[in-house]
């Protein structure tokens, strides 16, 4: 692989370099404060911070009891943001999420906003609600506004949704349509903690202690989040890296061009949203790691979370239980690094 300096901008930007160093310190402070409450799960925490500064949303798959809810609640707390939790159930209605229009004598008709009006929204077990309800949340995610009665309301800024799925139970669940899943920036797979982390969890947990007992500090604000979402766009990306991103996406659509042995399992490649996601997220990953420019290694680091839910398997792939992560591994090996 070429030297990293070959991906830098031709003329240095000292102001941006200083800004990047400041963000690296701030992100380190966020992770340090989160670690007081969340044991392990560093990859998940890093990915959630990435999604937040990319102004995206995440879908998290994991068994019950591994701190999915706690993670997003803690992140909201340390950024002094409003947190809301929606428990998706089969009898949930769209109005339970976005709100309703009601009438009161002397006041007339007025709108009552639903729980979606928050900075951080946890959509717990999103696949338990019928498609109409799922669509209500996903429309809010995409449009950043909802309509209650005849009025449209903008959602708060920043607006971050973490939706969860339980991979174990399928009874009473509805499969999320691919077009809706595509709206999530990341699909994350949250796993069991290590034995070492499990020992810490026994003593440091929110079941035996109250959430408030941890006295979490605000280390980042909503205004700083919005500023970071603008500053991440300033990270430099060389034309070679841009073409590398397009090559990765093209490999999901034309696997034979890159001689992918796992290509026979692909029914449909990824959408242009994946190109956009790789572009902005690799910039955010560079920022998170103290770099003012993107390298192919930054693109590789975020590729799995972005592509795993966007590559659609055919019947053969489903029958052979092929993981899309395995396909992504081969793509990253086959697509030439500039």
KELUMKE-575954 format. One line per 10 residues: number of its first residue (from 0); their letters; for each residue x, y, z of N, C-alpha, C. Coordinates in steps of 0.1 Angstrom, whole numbers. Atoms other than C-alpha are relative to their C-alpha. Layout:
residues N
NUM	A	X,Y,Z,X,Y,Z,X,Y,Z; ...
end
This chain:
residues 338
0	XXXXXXXXXX	8,-12,0,0,0,0,9,12,0; -8,-12,0,13,35,-8,1,7,14; -2,-8,-13,26,58,20,-12,8,2; 11,-8,-4,-1,76,39,1,14,-5; -1,-13,4,13,109,29,-5,3,-15; 4,-1,13,3,102,-7,-15,4,-1; 15,-3,0,-34,108,3,-3,13,7; 2,-13,-6,-28,141,20,-3,11,-11; 2,-11,9,-39,174,4,14,6,-4; -13,-6,5,-11,192,-16,5,11,9
10	XXXXXXXXXX	-4,-11,-9,-12,223,6,-5,-2,14; 4,3,-14,-13,218,44,-11,10,5; 10,-9,-7,-43,232,64,2,-1,15; -3,1,-14,-30,239,98,-12,2,9; 12,-3,-8,-63,252,111,-8,-13,2; 7,13,0,-80,219,102,7,-10,8; -8,10,-8,-52,199,117,-1,3,15; 2,-4,-14,-56,218,150,-14,-4,5; 13,3,-3,-93,213,149,-2,-15,2; 1,15,-1,-89,175,143,6,-4,13
20	XXXXXXXXXX	-6,4,-12,-66,173,173,-9,3,12; 10,-3,-11,-92,190,195,-11,-10,1; 11,10,1,-119,166,183,5,-14,6; -6,13,-5,-96,136,190,0,0,15; 0,-1,-14,-93,148,226,-14,-1,6; 14,0,-5,-130,154,230,-6,-14,-2; 5,13,2,-139,120,215,6,-10,10; -6,8,-10,-115,104,239,-6,2,14; 7,-3,-12,-132,122,268,-14,-7,0; 13,7,1,-166,109,256,1,-15,3
30	XXXXXXXXXX	-1,15,-2,-154,73,255,4,-3,14; -4,2,-14,-137,77,289,-12,1,9; 11,-2,-9,-169,89,305,-10,-11,-2; 9,11,3,-190,62,287,5,-13,7; -6,12,-6,-166,36,301,-3,-2,15; 4,1,-14,-176,45,336,-13,-8,2; 12,7,0,-210,30,328,-1,-12,-8; 0,11,9,-205,7,299,13,-7,0; -12,8,-1,-180,-21,303,2,-7,-14; -3,6,13,-163,-32,270,-8,6,-11
40	XXXXXXXXXX	8,-5,11,-183,-28,238,7,12,-7; -7,-12,6,-156,-3,225,-3,2,-14; 3,-1,14,-163,-11,189,-14,6,-3; 14,-5,1,-201,-4,194,0,15,3; -1,-14,-4,-193,28,212,6,9,-11; -7,-7,11,-169,40,185,-10,2,-12; 9,-1,12,-195,32,158,-11,9,2; 12,-9,-3,-223,51,176,5,14,-1; -5,-14,1,-201,82,179,2,3,-15; -2,-2,14,-192,78,142,-14,4,-6
50	XXXXXXXXXX	13,-2,6,-229,76,132,-6,13,5; 5,-13,-5,-237,106,154,6,12,-7; -6,-12,7,-212,129,138,-2,0,-15; 3,1,14,-222,116,104,-15,4,-2; 15,-3,1,-259,126,112,-8,-12,-5; 7,12,5,-269,90,106,-6,-8,12; 7,8,-10,-288,62,125,6,-14,-1; -5,14,-1,-279,27,136,-10,-10,3; 8,12,-4,-296,-7,137,9,-9,7; -8,9,-8,-282,-29,164,-7,-13,2
60	XXXXXXXXXX	5,13,-2,-286,-66,165,7,-7,11; -7,7,-11,-279,-85,197,-10,-6,9; 9,7,-9,-293,-108,223,-4,9,12; 4,-9,-11,-311,-93,253,10,1,11; -8,-1,-12,-292,-80,283,14,4,-2; -14,-3,2,-260,-68,267,3,15,-1; -1,-14,-2,-265,-31,274,-2,9,-13; 4,-8,12,-280,-19,241,-7,13,4; 7,-11,-5,-304,4,259,9,9,8; -8,-8,-9,-279,15,284,10,8,-7
70	XXXXXXXXXX	-11,-7,8,-253,25,258,-6,13,-6; 6,-12,7,-276,49,239,-4,10,11; 4,-9,-11,-290,63,272,12,7,6; -12,-6,-5,-255,69,285,6,11,-9; -5,-10,10,-244,86,253,-8,13,0; 9,-12,-1,-274,109,255,3,8,12; -3,-7,-13,-265,117,291,13,8,0; -13,-7,0,-228,126,285,0,11,-10; 1,-11,10,-239,149,256,-11,10,3; 11,-9,-5,-266,166,276,-12,1,-10
80	XXXXXXXXXX	10,0,10,-292,155,251,-13,-7,5; 13,6,-5,-329,145,255,-1,-14,-6; 1,14,3,-334,108,255,-15,-5,0; 14,5,0,-366,89,246,1,-15,-5; 0,14,3,-373,52,245,-14,-4,-5; 12,6,5,-400,35,224,0,-15,-1; 1,15,1,-409,-1,230,-9,-4,-11; 8,5,11,-421,-16,198,-8,-13,3; 8,12,-3,-450,-40,202,-10,-2,-11; 9,2,11,-475,-56,178,-12,9,0
90	XXXXXXXXXX	12,-8,-1,-503,-33,190,3,15,-1; -4,-13,0,-483,-1,186,-6,7,-13; 6,-7,11,-498,26,163,10,12,-4; -9,-11,5,-480,53,142,-1,12,9; 2,-12,-8,-496,80,164,7,-2,14; -8,2,-13,-479,64,195,14,5,-1; -14,-4,3,-446,74,179,0,15,-3; -2,-14,5,-452,108,162,-9,10,8; 9,-9,-8,-481,122,183,-14,0,-6; 14,-1,5,-518,131,178,-5,14,0
100	XXXXXXXXXX	8,-12,-1,-542,159,172,-11,-2,10; 11,2,-10,-566,163,201,-8,14,1; 9,-11,-1,-594,187,211,-2,3,15; 3,-3,-13,-599,206,243,-9,13,0; 10,-11,0,-629,229,250,7,13,5; -6,-13,-3,-618,265,251,14,2,-6; -13,-1,6,-585,257,235,-1,-4,-15; 2,4,14,-597,240,203,9,-12,-3; -9,11,4,-576,215,183,15,4,2; -15,-3,-1,-539,212,191,7,-14,-1
110	XXXXXXXXXX	-8,12,1,-511,187,186,8,-3,12; -8,6,-11,-495,165,212,11,-8,-6; -12,7,6,-460,155,202,3,-13,7; -4,13,-5,-449,119,206,14,-2,4; -14,2,-5,-417,103,219,11,2,-10; -11,-2,10,-399,107,186,6,14,1; -6,-13,-1,-393,143,195,10,1,11; -11,1,-9,-360,138,212,13,0,-8; -13,0,7,-323,141,204,4,-15,-3; -3,14,1,-317,104,210,-12,-9,2
120	XXXXXXXXXX	12,8,-1,-344,79,203,4,-15,-1; -2,15,0,-342,42,212,-13,-7,-5; 11,8,5,-365,21,190,3,-15,4; -4,13,-5,-364,-11,210,-8,-11,-6; 7,11,7,-372,-43,191,-9,5,-11; 8,-7,11,-383,-24,160,-8,-10,-8; 7,11,9,-392,-57,142,-12,-6,7; 12,5,-6,-420,-64,167,-13,8,-4; 11,-8,4,-442,-37,153,-4,-2,-15; 4,2,14,-462,-39,120,7,10,-9
130	XXXXXXXXXX	-7,-9,9,-447,-23,89,-5,14,0; 5,-13,0,-470,7,91,7,9,11; -6,-8,-11,-455,17,124,15,1,-2; -14,-1,3,-419,9,113,2,12,-10; -1,-10,10,-425,32,83,-1,14,6; 1,-14,-6,-436,61,106,13,4,6; -13,-4,-6,-403,60,124,10,2,-11; -10,-1,10,-382,55,93,-2,12,-9; 2,-13,8,-399,84,75,5,12,8; -5,-11,-9,-391,106,105,15,0,-1
140	XXXXXXXXXX	-14,0,1,-355,94,103,5,6,-13; -4,-5,13,-353,102,66,-3,15,-2; 4,-14,3,-372,135,64,3,9,11; -3,-9,-12,-363,148,99,-12,9,3; 12,-7,-4,-399,159,103,-11,-10,0; 12,9,0,-433,144,110,-12,9,-2; 13,-8,1,-469,155,102,-10,-6,9; 11,3,-9,-495,155,129,-12,7,-4; 12,-7,6,-529,162,115,4,7,-12; -3,-8,12,-524,190,91,13,8,2
150	XXXXXXXXXX	-12,-8,-3,-493,204,107,13,-8,-1; -13,6,0,-457,195,100,10,6,10; -9,-4,-11,-431,196,128,14,-5,-3; -14,4,1,-393,196,125,4,-8,12; -5,7,-11,-376,171,147,13,7,6; -11,-7,-6,-349,183,172,13,-3,-7; -13,2,5,-313,187,161,10,0,12; -1,11,9,-293,166,165,-11,-10,3; 10,10,-1,-316,136,159,6,-13,-4; -7,13,2,-302,101,163,-8,-11,5
160	XXXXXXXXXX	9,11,-3,-321,69,162,9,-13,1; -6,13,-1,-308,36,175,-11,-10,1; 10,10,0,-331,7,166,7,-13,3; -5,13,-4,-326,-28,181,-8,-11,-6; 6,13,4,-334,-63,169,5,-11,8; -4,12,-7,-334,-95,188,2,-11,-10; -2,10,11,-318,-122,165,-5,-14,4; 4,13,-5,-331,-151,187,-14,-3,-3; 15,3,2,-369,-148,186,-5,5,-13; 6,-4,12,-388,-147,154,-16,0,1
170	XXXXXXXXXX	14,0,-2,-423,-153,168,-6,14,3; 6,-13,-2,-445,-122,166,9,11,-5; -8,-10,6,-419,-103,145,-3,3,-14; 2,-4,14,-421,-85,112,14,3,-6; -13,-3,6,-391,-85,88,0,14,-5; -2,-14,5,-378,-50,81,2,-1,-15; -2,-1,15,-381,-43,43,14,5,-3; -14,-4,3,-347,-39,26,0,15,-3; 0,-14,3,-357,-4,14,0,9,13; 0,-7,-12,-362,6,50,13,-2,8
180	XXXXXXXXXX	-13,3,-6,-331,-11,63,11,9,-6; -10,-8,7,-311,9,37,1,14,6; -1,-14,-6,-319,41,56,9,0,12; -9,0,-11,-297,30,85,14,1,-5; -14,-2,4,-262,42,82,8,-13,3; -8,12,-4,-248,12,101,-10,-11,5; 6,11,-7,-260,-22,111,12,-6,8; -10,4,-9,-240,-32,142,-4,-14,6; 2,13,-6,-237,-67,157,6,1,14; -5,-1,-14,-234,-64,195,1,-14,6
190	XXXXXXXXXX	-3,13,-5,-219,-95,211,2,-1,15; -2,2,-14,-214,-110,245,13,6,5; -13,-5,-6,-188,-94,268,10,-11,2; -10,10,-3,-155,-112,274,-1,-4,15; 0,4,-14,-149,-131,306,5,11,10; -6,-10,-8,-128,-103,319,-9,12,2; 10,-11,-1,-154,-77,312,-12,-4,8; 11,5,-7,-181,-99,327,3,1,15; -4,-1,-15,-162,-98,361,-3,15,4; 2,-14,-4,-163,-60,360,-15,4,0
200	XXXXXXXXXX	14,-3,1,-200,-60,350,-7,-4,13; 6,4,-12,-208,-79,382,0,11,11; -1,-10,-10,-197,-50,403,-4,14,-5; 3,-13,6,-203,-21,379,-12,-2,-10; 12,2,8,-239,-23,366,-11,9,5; 11,-9,-4,-271,-3,366,-12,-8,5; 10,8,-6,-291,-32,380,1,1,15; -3,-1,-14,-275,-31,414,1,14,5; -1,-14,-3,-269,6,413,-10,8,-8; 8,-9,8,-291,35,401,8,7,-10
210	XXXXXXXXXX	-7,-7,10,-282,52,369,6,13,5; -4,-13,-5,-279,85,387,13,-1,9; -11,2,-9,-253,70,411,13,1,-6; -12,0,7,-227,70,384,5,14,-2; -4,-15,1,-227,109,383,7,3,-13; -7,-2,13,-219,110,346,1,15,-3; -2,-14,4,-205,144,334,-4,2,-14; 2,-4,14,-215,163,303,14,4,-6; -13,-3,6,-184,162,281,-1,5,-14; 3,-5,14,-200,172,248,-14,5,0
220	XXXXXXXXXX	13,-6,0,-230,193,240,-7,-2,-13; 7,1,13,-257,192,213,5,10,-10; -6,-10,9,-242,224,198,13,-5,-6; -13,5,5,-208,207,196,-2,-12,-10; 3,10,10,-224,177,179,-3,5,-14; 4,-6,12,-239,199,153,12,6,-7; -12,-6,5,-206,217,148,9,-11,-6; -8,12,5,-188,183,144,-6,-6,-13; 6,5,12,-213,172,118,3,9,-12; -4,-8,11,-203,202,97,15,-1,-2
230	XXXXXXXXXX	-15,1,2,-165,199,104,4,-13,-6; -4,13,6,-164,163,94,0,0,-15; 0,-2,15,-172,174,58,13,6,-5; -13,-7,4,-139,194,58,12,-10,-2; -11,10,1,-118,162,61,3,-3,-15; -4,2,14,-98,158,28,-1,-14,-4; 0,13,6,-104,129,5,6,1,-14; -6,0,13,-81,123,-25,-9,-7,-10; 8,6,11,-96,114,-58,2,-15,-1; -3,15,0,-79,80,-56,-8,-7,10
240	XXXXXXXXXX	9,7,-10,-98,72,-24,-14,0,-4; 13,-1,4,-130,84,-39,-3,-12,-10; 2,11,10,-125,59,-69,0,-13,7; -1,12,-7,-116,32,-44,-14,-3,7; 13,2,-5,-150,37,-27,-10,-5,-10; 9,4,11,-168,35,-60,3,-14,-5; -4,14,4,-148,3,-68,-6,-10,10; 6,9,-10,-160,-13,-35,-15,-2,-3; 14,1,3,-196,-5,-43,-3,-7,-13; 2,6,13,-193,-16,-79,2,-15,1
250	XXXXXXXXXX	-3,14,-2,-179,-50,-67,-12,-7,5; 12,7,-5,-212,-57,-49,-11,-2,-11; 10,1,11,-231,-51,-82,5,-8,-12; -6,7,11,-207,-66,-107,11,-9,5; -10,8,-7,-189,-93,-87,10,-8,-10; -8,7,10,-177,-111,-119,12,8,-5; -10,-8,4,-156,-81,-128,12,0,9; -11,1,-10,-135,-86,-96,3,-14,4; -2,14,-3,-136,-124,-97,-3,-4,14; 5,4,-13,-155,-128,-65,-5,-14,0
260	XXXXXXXXXX	5,14,-1,-160,-164,-56,-13,0,7; 13,-1,-8,-188,-153,-32,-10,8,-8; 10,-8,8,-204,-132,-59,-12,-8,-4; 12,8,5,-227,-161,-69,-11,0,11; 10,-1,-10,-245,-155,-36,-7,13,1; 6,-13,0,-254,-119,-43,-12,1,-10; 12,-2,8,-289,-112,-55,0,15,-5; -1,-14,4,-286,-74,-55,11,7,8; -11,-7,-6,-257,-51,-48,-5,12,8; 4,-11,-9,-257,-20,-26,-5,12,-8
270	XXXXXXXXXX	5,-12,7,-275,12,-34,10,12,1; -8,-12,-1,-260,47,-39,1,5,14; -1,-4,-14,-267,53,-2,13,-5,6; -12,6,-5,-238,30,5,13,8,-4; -12,-8,5,-214,51,-16,1,13,9; 0,-13,-8,-225,83,3,4,-4,14; -3,4,-14,-222,64,36,15,-3,2; -14,2,0,-187,52,28,8,13,-1; -7,-13,2,-177,87,18,1,8,13; 1,-9,-12,-189,106,49,6,-8,12
280	XXXXXXXXXX	-4,7,-12,-182,78,74,16,-2,1; -14,1,0,-146,73,63,7,13,4; -4,-13,-4,-141,110,68,-1,1,16; 3,0,-14,-156,107,103,10,-9,8; -10,9,-7,-133,77,111,14,6,0; -13,-7,1,-103,97,100,1,11,12; 1,-11,-10,-114,126,123,1,-6,14; 0,7,-13,-120,102,152,14,-5,4; -14,5,-3,-84,89,148,10,11,-2; -10,-11,0,-68,123,146,6,3,-14
290	XXXXXXXXXX	-6,-2,13,-63,125,108,-9,11,-7; 7,-10,8,-73,154,85,-2,-4,-14; 1,5,14,-73,132,54,-4,-15,1; 5,14,0,-88,98,45,10,-9,-8; -8,10,7,-68,67,35,-9,-12,-3; 8,12,2,-81,34,21,-2,-8,12; 2,7,-12,-76,19,55,-12,5,8; 12,-5,-6,-102,42,69,-13,-5,-6; 12,5,8,-126,31,42,-3,-14,4; 1,14,-3,-119,-5,50,-6,-2,14
300	XXXXXXXXXX	4,1,-14,-125,1,87,-15,1,2; 15,-2,-2,-161,12,82,-8,-8,-10; 7,7,11,-170,-10,52,-10,-10,5; 9,11,-4,-186,-39,71,-13,5,6; 12,-6,-6,-210,-18,92,-9,6,-10; 8,-7,10,-221,0,61,-6,-9,-10; 4,8,11,-224,-28,36,-8,-13,5; 6,13,-4,-236,-58,57,-15,-1,-1; 15,1,1,-273,-49,56,-5,5,-13; 4,-5,13,-272,-36,21,2,-10,-11
310	XXXXXXXXXX	-2,11,10,-260,-67,2,-11,-10,2; 12,9,-1,-290,-89,-5,4,-13,-6; -3,13,4,-284,-126,-7,-11,-7,-8; 10,8,7,-301,-149,-32,-3,-13,8; 4,12,-7,-317,-182,-23,11,-10,4; -12,9,-2,-284,-201,-26,8,5,12; -8,-6,-11,-267,-177,-2,-7,-2,13; 8,2,-12,-296,-180,23,1,-14,4; 0,15,-4,-296,-218,21,13,-4,5; -13,3,-5,-259,-220,26,4,8,12
320	XXXXXXXXXX	-2,-8,-11,-262,-195,54,13,8,-1; -12,-8,2,-235,-173,39,-2,14,7; 0,-13,-6,-227,-142,59,5,11,-10; -4,-11,8,-226,-109,41,14,6,4; -13,-4,-5,-195,-101,62,11,-8,-8; -10,8,8,-177,-129,43,2,5,-14; 0,-6,13,-186,-114,10,8,14,0; -7,-12,-1,-173,-80,22,15,-2,2; -14,4,-1,-141,-96,33,7,-2,-13; -6,3,13,-135,-109,-2,1,13,-9
330	XXXXXXXX	0,-13,8,-144,-75,-18,12,8,4; -11,-9,-5,-119,-57,4,14,-6,-4; -13,7,5,-92,-83,-7,2,2,-15; 0,0,15,-101,-81,-44,1,14,-6; 0,-14,7,-107,-44,-51,14,6,2; -14,-5,-1,-72,-29,-58,0,13,8; -2,-12,-9,-60,-3,-32,8,10,-8; -7,-10,8,-49,29,-50,13,4,6
end
